[in-house]
Every structure is written in C-alpha cells, then in structure tokens.
Amino acid sequence: MFGTIAAGLGLYFLAYRGDDSSEPFPMAAYRLTVPKTLLDGEYELIKDGSSEANADAEKSGYGAGPDARNVKAVLGSYNGTSSTRQSGAVITGMYGQFRNPEQPRDSLLDGMRKGDGMSEPKPARTITPTGADVAFKCTVMLSKDTDGTSTIPVCAWGDENTAAYVAFLTPASDAQDPDSVDLDAIARQVQKIREEVRQPIG
C-alpha cells in the first residue's frame, strides 16, 4: 500500500551540500540502524533498503559535500502493527561525520519536498521535545497520487554523526486535515525512534 510513497521518499535523501570549513570533523561515535520494530513494536520492518540506497549513493559520492565524510546511507520501510488503523513509516537518512549537522537535516526535508506529487501547506516548525539533545524540524506534507491525497507528518534531525527523517504514512482514505496534526506529539515519537535507531559504534 505504501510502496509508491516509500520509494519516492527514498530518492532524494542525498541533496546535502556543505560549505568548505577549516573546523575539525567530530569523532565517529554513532551510526544509524534499521531495527526490526519501531516504537516498542508499533511498527514492523517490511524492507531494509539501505544496501541499495548506499550503492546508489556511492555512484554520486553521496553528494555530502566538504562538511561531511565517511557517509553511509540508511533506508527502512515499516508497516503499522495496529489492526484498527492502517499506517506505515519510513526512515531515510545517513550517518558519518558532519561538521554542520543542521545542513543535512534541512536538506533531507528539502529533498522530500521535491518528490513527485509532494506539497507542503505550511512552513516547517523547529521543535525540541523535553529531554531531547537536538532540535527536530517537523512539518506536514501532502502526497497526491491516483488514490487521492495522503497526509504525511514528518520530523528530521541532525547531529554530529546522524541525520535522518521519519515520515508517517496513512492511506488517502484515512487522510487527516494538516491543521489537525499534532506536530509536538510527532516530534516526541521521532525522538523515541531516534533513540532506537541511533546506536554507538563498536
């Protein structure tokens, strides 16, 4: 059900371009993983597309620019396990060493905006949930296809080692009014997902 949208979300995550800097690179202390479940089993992995995404990214040198190095791509698609609401989630991102973490975070969202049929009714918000050590950039996007228009809440983060977004998918028949989406709640969910997927190296 979510294959078309999920594939589109995975096409543009390498839009990041950095500015040359003399600042040292941070240590490589964390990586991104694609676990079997997210949010304590609320979402279940249906495809880990990281290998394919990484192979495609290598052809273009990852497009990460001079402010990033040792970059690897991550792409995971999930189905909701709830029997009362059809849903899905996609995590798209990269890990490595980033001198300017906000740039890959923002570029991930910019890339998503370029997807076929995507629109954004309102500007993104910066949200820092209680206890978070990074700010999340959150927005609601609309995806229009032959089935109708789907509502996609999404939040992205960037830190010295990881940058990613999580997009929550629902079918067009279950679409929400974008104004009714609680982005603060979405940010808290993505904060938990970040804790699940961001793991120490070694």
N, C-alpha and C positions, 0 to 999 in steps of 0.2 A: 504493500500500500504506500509505503513511504520511500520506495526505491528511487523514484524520479527526483523527488525533492532532495533526498540524502545525497544522491550523486551530484546534483547541482551545487550543494553546499561544499562538496569536496574539491571543486575545480579551481577555486580562486584563493586558496589559503596562503599562496606564496607571493602575494603582492607587495610584501615589505621591501622597502628600500631605505637604507640608513644613510647617515651623513658621516663622512670620514672624521675620525676623532683620534686624539692622542691619548685619551683616557685608557687605562688598562682594562682588560677584559675580566669579568668576575670569574671566580672558580666554577668549575662544572660540578655542582653538588647534587642537582636534582634532574630527573628525567620524567617524561610523561609515559604512562602505561595505558593499556586498553583492558580494563578488568572485565570479568565475565558478567558482573552486575554493577549497577549504579544505585545510589540512594537506598542502601540496605535491601537490595533485591527488587526495588520498584521498577527498574528497567533491566532487561536481559540482552546481552550481546547477540546480535544476529550476523554481524560481519566486522572483522578487523581488516580494514583496507590499508593499513599502514605500509605494508611492503610495496603495494602498487603505488601508493602516493609517494613513497620515498624514492622509488625507481624513477617516476616521472619527474620528481623534484631534482634528482641528480643531473638530469639532462640539461636543466637550466641553471645549474649551480645554486639551486634553492632560491635564487632571487633575493637573498637575505641582505646583501649589501655589506659595506665595510664595518658596520657596527654589530655584526653577528658572525660567529664562527662555530664549527663543529655542529652544524644544524642537522636535525633529523625530523622527519615528518610523522604525524600521528593522525589516524582517521578511524573512528569507530562508529558503527550504527547500532542502535538499540531499539527494541520493541518494549512497550509498556506491558507489565505482567498483570495489571488490573483487569478483571473481567467486566467491569462496569464502564470502562472508558478506553476507547482505542487511542493509543498515543505512541509516540516514539521520541527518540532523542538522538542527536548526532554530536559528537565531539570532534573538532577539527583543530589541529594545532601543530606546534613544533617545539623542540627543545634543543638547547645548546648553551651558548654563552652570549648574552645580549647586553650591550653597553647602554642601550636606551630602551628599556622594556615597554614603554608606552607606545613606541612606534610599531612594533609587530602586533601588539594588541589592537591598536586602531586600524592597522592595515588589514587584519583579519576581517574586521567588520566591513571595511571598505570593499574587500573582495566579495563578501557575501552579498553586498548591495548590487554588485554587478551581475549576479546570477540572472538567468532568463526568468522573466515574469516577476521579479522581485520589486517591491516598493516599500517605502518607509514613511508612514503617515506623520510621525513626529520625530524630532531630533532625539538622539540617544541621551541617556542620563548617566552620570557618574555616581555610583553607589558604593559605599563602604559599609558592609554589614558589621554588626557588633562582633568584635573579636577577630576581624579579618586583618591581615597584614598587607593587603593590596586593595586598590580601588578597582571595581568592576565597571565596565562600560556596558550598559544594558539598553535594549530597545525592543520594539515590536515591529517585525517585518511581515509583509503580506506576500504570499506566493500564489500567483494566478496560473492555473493550467486548465486542461479540458474538464476536470472535475469540479472546478469552481475556484474560490479563493480561500486559502488556508491562512490561519493566524499563527505566526511563529515568534514566540518570545525568545530572546537570545541575550546572553551575557558573555563578555570576554574579559580575560585578564592577561596581564603581562608582568613577569618578574625577571630576575636576572638570568634564570635558566629555562623558564617555560612561558609559552604564550599560546592561548587557545580560546575558542569559544564553544559554548554548549548551546545548541538550539533545540527547543522542544517543539515537536511536530504533532499536529492533530489533523484529522481529515477535514476536508472542506465542509462536510455536513455537520461538523461539530465546531465550526469556527467561532471564535469569540470576537466581540467588539474590541478593537485595540485599546480603547479608553478604559475598558473594564479589567485589563490585565494588571495584576499587582506586581510591578517590577521589583519592588523591595523583597517580596516573597521569592521571586525568581532568582534574585541575587543571592539570597540565603541558600537556596537549593544548589546553585552553581558553586557557592563557597564550599558546601559539603562535597560536591563532586570533585572539586579541585583537591580536597584533602584525600580523596580516594585514588585519583589518577596521578598525582604528583608524588613521586617516591624518591627517596635518597638513592644516589648511585653507590653501588658496592654493597 
